[in-house]
Amino acid sequence: MNITIQCFGAFRPFGEALLISVSHGATVADLHGLFLKKLKEIDPSFDNPILIDNSRFATETTLLASSTLLEEGMQLAVIPPVSGG
């Protein structure tokens, strides 16, 4: 199955959107590791799993729980942690 991930914040340098292949039955928890793998394919020097662990995946209206099952063709956003001041 293919999932499209829109990239924001610290992930934008990797592209506006990334296509990631996932297995049937994969969850958002699985997506964290697959997303890290995809980023390393683009930039082999990327090694910040903590940034990914602290980010959330979301639909247009909902932050997704780690247990959410992924579906073919989903379009998600990855939202990194932010700070203000």
Secondary structure, DSSP 4 states (H G I P E B T S, - for coil): -EEEEEE-GGGGGG-SEEEEE--TT-BHHHHHHHHHHHHHHH-TT---HHHHHT-EEE-SS-BPPTTPBP-TT-EEEEE------
